Amino acid sequence: MAVDRDGAAVSVRSDDGQHLTAAAVVVATGLNGLAYIPGELRALVPEGPRPAGLVSHTGQHTDLSPYAGRRVAVIGGGQSALESAALLHEAGAEAQVFVRERQVLWGMRPDLARPWTRRLAKPASPLGTGWILAAACKTPGGVKRLPASARLMLFRRALGPSGGWWLRDRAEGVVAVRTSCRVTGATADADTVRLELAGPTGGPETVVVDHVLAATGYRLDLDAVPFLTSTLRTGVACVPGSKAPDLTGAFESSVPGLYFAGSLAAPMFGPMMRFVAGTRYAATRIARRVTTTS
């Protein structure tokens, strides 16, 4: 599929050759194509005759049972890392989790009967408790009015890596977790991977596994959205300091008729756009804009 400009309209060409033009096209494809593999692991990406399948991203998997009986290193300390490690263990794999932070953080079980003093100190929101999250979720339009640097800081820091409270019993004390541990390099050796690690003392260490599962997040980058033509992408203004689209209050980009919802809108409207909780806000404003201009 390809999305391009067609005069004053936006055109969509499907893989089977169908072509249509529209007054509005909404890009709401989630995180497809935006998976991030850090440089320390990119040497494992197959080139030529080298072994394939030595590294993958958690976003590529819906079933981890094929790794049963294999040694898998999970890199990361957030929900995707911890949940993937639990699923690997339950599927019969030997999973190890390597976390840069000094400890693994876990979310708190929701308490709908919290006393008012605690609700005042840490108000609830769809993304957790605390004034920052509550304000960002309550007023995405207010987030948009912040300077770009403040919005990017909120986007990057408002939600740090942590595991869901409901997952804790399936992972903590069940799956091997190494904290204060950083991957410094990786090499392919036959059908295995040699991971070079730096621990809390800074000393080098080598771990040999059969597969590396990168739970290393996503990078918002318009250039990684494959169906947007290069001509179209050059017309989309980006948020200063990022490769995410700069949007109006109706989620419209600088290309008239081209809208972005979901994670690509988070640097403009706050972290709630990364989740289903932000769908109503985005959909309402996009629909209002499209119906008033069509």
Buried (B, 14 or more C-beta within 10 A) or exposed (E): EBBBBBEEBBBBBEEEEEEEBBEBBBBBBBBEBBBBBEEBBEBBEEEEEEEEEBBBBBBEBEEBEEBEEBBBBBBBBBBBBBBBBBBBBBBEBBBBBBBBBEEBEBBEEEEEEBEEEEEEEBBBBEBBBBEBBBBBBBBBEEBBEBEBEEBBEBBEEBBEBBBBEEBBEBBBEBBEBBBBBBBEBBEBEEEBBEBBBBBEEEEEEEBEBBBBBBBBBBBBBBEBBEBBBEEBBEBBEBBEEBBBBBBEEBBBBEBBBBBBBBBBBBBBBBBBBBBEBBBEBBBEBBEEBBEEEE
